[in-house]
Amino acid sequence: MTRSAALALFLPCLLAAQADPALVHARKLLQSTLLIDGHNDLPWMIREDSKAPRDVEAYDLRRKTTGEVDLARLKQGLLGAQFWSVYVPGEIKDGFAKVQLEQLDIARRMIAKYPEALELALSTADIRRIRAKGKVASLLGMEGGHALENSLGALRAYYDLGARYLTLTHNVTLAWADAAMDVPKHGGLTPFGKEVVHEMNRLGMLVDISHVSPEVMRDVLDTSAAPVIFSHSSARALVDHPRNVPDTILKRMATNGGVVMVTFVPPFVNQETRAWEAGLEKLAKGMSYDDAAYKQVEADYIKAHGPAPRATLKDVADHIEHVAVVAGHDHVGIASDFWGGATPVGLEDVSKYPDLFAELIRRGWNDPDLRKLAGENLLRTFAKAEAVAKQQKKAHPPSTATIEGLDGKT
């Protein structure tokens, strides 16, 4: 990057910071603490890129991209670590494991392409070591237990390939767990579902209960020997969306020791946006939002009702504060879920994290609680999961349980 280009990028930010003491404070704090984002769908955006699908080389993060992420904006946003989602839709027809392996490959090649800025992280020690070098520690998070195809061997293989959390479901109910956005079948976790949690504890893989039903949330909290995470969810008391976390569950997080990473997704954080989305969901029931049919229904809905109302940075701050009040400041984190779609006003891309912290500073948040929110809570949760795994590996061999043996399913 030339000197003139660098000045053009950072001068507006510097001028804004000089005019806003809270933003100066936020940037200074984030320069001295680890900021961790729990969920970003960039690997799927690369897969689905309209110009060069699946081409990691063509999707150049050294240039300004059309999405929310590139290297310059990552640096401007002071991000220290990122869980890159290796998402696989539960509605696909060409093999979950095949697509899961492809997504792990895309994410790992993406990280390797930028050795000056990104490095693969597999542990809390890696996160600290990589950030100390000025790079973004890059972790992998699987989204949806359907990719296991009911196999604990597959779970272990994905862990060996670098996955450090598994969101138990995505939008589709599994043979062993109910999804928040689908029809429940089990009333929570089945015996095999509980064995999945046990094996994740043994591996040191974070159990992620975003996307699951409240009953599965409850069963996981009853089952897991390690703290759990919500990798990208917000507060249901503020916006009644099935993907958000009820207060009854938030209140249990202190005992569990885990962290709720509040997401920026507009219909999760703004009630008007949620109401608009609910109307679209009725028309598109049963469709995947990756399908052409859904996109046509969405286009027709926008013509009839106008575009979705905009969420704002202040909406996200409201959810962070609610989780901090109900669960405690030790149990809240951040997860943008940037995916190439709608974003809140003020949180348009990865350069904007300091603006969110500035808003919380204006609301009276102190530095110790801001540091917890930024990354200390997630690091504590992850470290405890690693400690539990160390103990359990000594006590238990890899599980050979099957869904047929535990649930009687074929």
N, C-alpha and C positions, 0 to 999 in steps of 0.2 A: 504494500500500500504506500503511495507517495505521501510526502509531507502535507501537500495541499489537500489531498483526499482525506487524510486523517483529521486535519483541522476542520474540514467541512462536516465530518461525521460528529466530532466531539464538541465543537464550539457551541451549537445550540444547547447541548446538555449542560455545558459549563455555565453558560449565561443564565439558564433556568435555575441552576443550583445556587448561583450567587444571589438570585432574587428570592429564593425560598430557603430559609434556615432549616426547615424540617427536611428538605431534600438533601441539603448539605450534610445534616446529621445522619440521614439514612445511608448515604453513599459512604461516609466515613465508617459507619458501623459495619456495613457489608464488606468493606475492604479488610476487615479484621476478624471476620467470622465466616463460617462455612454456610453458604446458601445452597440448599438442596431442593430440587423440584422432583416431585414424586411420579410425574407422568407426562410424557410428550410423545406424540404419535408420528414423529418425523420418519421413522423407517417405513411406515405404511404410506405416507405421502410420497416417498421415493418410489415405492412399488407401484402406486397409482398415478404417477406423474403423466400428464397428457402428452408431453413431448417425447419423453424417453423413459417409459415405464421400466422399473427394476434396475435402472442404470445408475449405479452409485457414482460412477465417474462423471456422468453428464449433469447430475444434480450437484452443482458446485457451491459448497458453503463458503468458499473464499470470496465469492461475489455476493451482492445483495440478491436474495431470493424473493420469489413472489409469496412465500409462506412467512411464518413467524420466526424462523430460525436461520441465522447464518453466523459465521465466526465473529464478525465485527459486532453484531448486536449481542451475542453471548458475552463478549468482553465488556460491553457497555452496561449490561445488566448485572455484572458482577456475580454471575452464577458459578458456584463451586463444584456442584455435582448434579447429575441428571440421571434419572431412571428413564431410559429410552424404551418405550413400549414395543414389544414384539407381538403385536396384536394379530389375531386370526379371527375372522368373523365366524360365529357359530352357525351361520346359515349357508356356508359354502358347501359345494357338492363334490369337489375334486380331492378330498382327503385332507383331514385336519393336520396330520403329522407332516405331510409333504409341505404344506404352506407354512407350518410352524418352523420347520427346518430352513425354509427359504427366508423367512423373516429374521431368524437368528443370523443367517449368513449375511443378509443385507445390512443389519445393524452392526455386526462385527466388522464388515468391510468398510462401512461408513466411518466407524471410529478409527480404524487403521489408516484411512486415507489422510487424516489430519493429525499427524503425530506431534505437530507443534502446538496443538490446541486441545486435543482429546486423548484420553487413554482409558482402556478397559479397566474397570475396578470390579473386584470379586469379594471384597471384605471391607470392614471399617478401617482397617490399617491401610488398605489400598487407597481409600477415599482421602485420608489425611495425607498420605505420601504424595499422591498425584496432585492434590490441591496445593501442597507446599511448593511444587514446581511451577505453579501458575497455570496449570491445565484444568480442564473440566473433567472430573472423575466420572466416567461413563459406565453406568450399570444397566443391566437388562431386566425388564419386568415382563413376564408373560401375562397375557390378559385372556383368561378363559380356560377352565379345566377340561373343555371338550378336546383340547389338543393332546391330552393324556390318552384318549381313547380307552379309558378305564384301566390303565396300566401303570403300576407303581414303578416298573422298570423304565418306562418312558419318562416318568417324573425324574428319576435319578439321572437319566441321560440328558435331559434338558438342563438340570442343575450343572452337570459336568460341562455343558456347552456355555455356561455363564449366567443362566437365569437365576436371579436372586430374590424375586418374589413371584408368586402365582396368584392372580385374581381368580378365585375359585370358579366363578361363572362369568360369562359376559351376559348377553341379553337373552340367552336360551337356557331353559331349565335342562339339567343333565340327568343322567340315570341315578345320580347320587347327591344332587344339590339343586335347590330351587333358585331361580334367577329373579331379580327384582322386577324385570320388565317382561316376564313370561308367566304363564299359568303355573301355580305351584302344584307339585305332585307328591311331595314327600313330607311336608310340614317341617322342613329343616334339612339336616344332614342324615343320610342313611348310615348304617354301620360302615360301609365302604368309604363314604365321605369322611367319616371320623378317622378312618385309617389313613386317608390321604393327608389329613392334618397332622396325625402322629408322625408320618414319614417325613413331612416337611419340617417338623420340629427336629427330627433326627438329623436331617441334612443341614439345618441352619438356613432354610429357605423361608423368607417372610411370608406369612399367611395373610393374604389381602382379601378383605371382605367388602370392598366396593363391589357393586353390581349384584350382590346376593340379596335374598329376601331377609326381612327382619328376623324370621325364625332361624335362618342359617347363621345370621350374625350371632344370635343368642347361643346356638349350639356350638359354634366355633369358640366363643368366649368360655363356654363350659368345658371344652375339650382341649384346647391348646395349652401346652406346657410353657410356651414362649409368648411374649407380647405379640400382638397382631397389628396390622395397619389397615387403614382405609387409604388406598393410594390416590384416589381422586373422587371425593364426595363432599357434599356440603350439608347444611343443617336443615332437617325436615321441618322443624318448628317455624322456620322463616319462609321456606318455599316447600309446599307439599308435593314433592316429586318423589317417585318410588326409588330413585337413585340416591336420595339423601338419607342422612342418619337420624333416626328418631332420638329424642332426648333420653328415653329409657336405656338406649344403648350407649349414648354419650356418657351417661352417669356411671357406666360400668368400666369405662376406659381407664380411670384412675387405678382401680384394682388390678386390671389387666397389665397396665404399664405401657400400652401401645400408643399409637399416634393417629389422629384423623387429619389427613392432608387435604385441606380445603381447596376445591377446584374453582376455576374461572368460568366454567361452561355456563353461558347466559341463562338457559332455562332452569338451571339448578340454583341460581343465585338471585333471580329476579322474577317476581310472581306474575307480572304482566307478560313477560316472555314465555313463562311456563304455560299460561292460559292460551296464548297463541299456538304454542307447540302442541298442546293437548287437542286442539281442534284439528290440526294436521294429522295427528296420530289416529284419530277416529277414521279419517278418510283412507289412510295408508295402512290400516291394520293388517298384519300378516306379511307386510313387505319389508325387505331389507333396505336400509337407506343407501346401500351401495348399488342397488339395482336401478336400471333405466326406468322401470315402471314407477318406482318411488319418486324419482327425480321429476317425472312428468306430473305426478300428483302434486308435488311440492310447488312446481312452477304454476300450475293452475290455481292452487290455494293462495299463492302470493298475489296473483292477478285479482282474485276476488276479495282478499282481506288486507292486502298491503304487506310490506315486509314485517318481520318480527320486531317488536319493540327492543330497544337497546338496553342491555344491562350496563352497569358502570363499575368502576373501581370501588366506589363506596359500597356497592352491594356486596362485593367480595369481602371487603373489610368488615361489614356487618356480620357475615357468616363466620369469619375468623374470630371475632369477638364473642359470638354466641357459643362457639365450641370452647373457647377459652374459659368462659363463665361456667358452662355446664360440666365439661370434662376436666377443666383445669388447664392452666398455662403450660403444664408439662406434657400435654397430650394433643397439641395442635401443630400442624405443619402446612406446607404449601404444595399444591400440585396443579399446574396450569391446565393440563390436558390440551395443549395447543395441537390442532389437527388440520389446519388449513381452512377452517370454517369461521363462523362468527365469533367475535371476541368482545369483551366488555370495553366500553369507552374508557380509555386511560390505561388499559392492559392489552394493547394491541399485539405485542410481540415480546420476545425475551429481553429486550432492553429496558422494560418497564418495571421490573421488580423493585428498584429503589423508590418509585412513585408510590407503590403499595405500602412500603415501610414508612414513607413520609406521612401518609395518611394516618397510620396507626400512631406515629409519634405525635401528630396533632391531637389525637384522641387521648393522649396521656400515657401511652405505653412506655415502660422503662426499658433500658438497654438489656438487662438480664432476660426479660421475657421476650424481647425481640430476637435475641440470640437463640433462645429455645425454639421459637417459631421458625427461624431461618433454617436450622439444621441440627441443633443439639438434641432435640427430642427424637428425631429419626435416628441419629447416630446411637443414642442410648438404647432405643428399641432394637436396632440391628445388632448391637454389641451383646445385648442380653440373649437374642436368638442364637448368636454364635456360641455363647457360653452354654446354653441349654443343649445345643447340638454336640458340643464337646463331651458333655456328660452322657448324653443318650447314646452316642456312638460306642462308648465303652460298655454300656449296659445292654444294647440291643443290636442285633445284626439287621441288615436290610430286610424289610418286610417282604414276604412272599405271598401275602394275602391277595385274593382275587375278589372281584365283585360277585362272581358266581358263588363263591364260598361264603361270603359275608351277607350278601343280600338275596341270594337265591335267584339271581337274574342271569339270563343267557343272552 
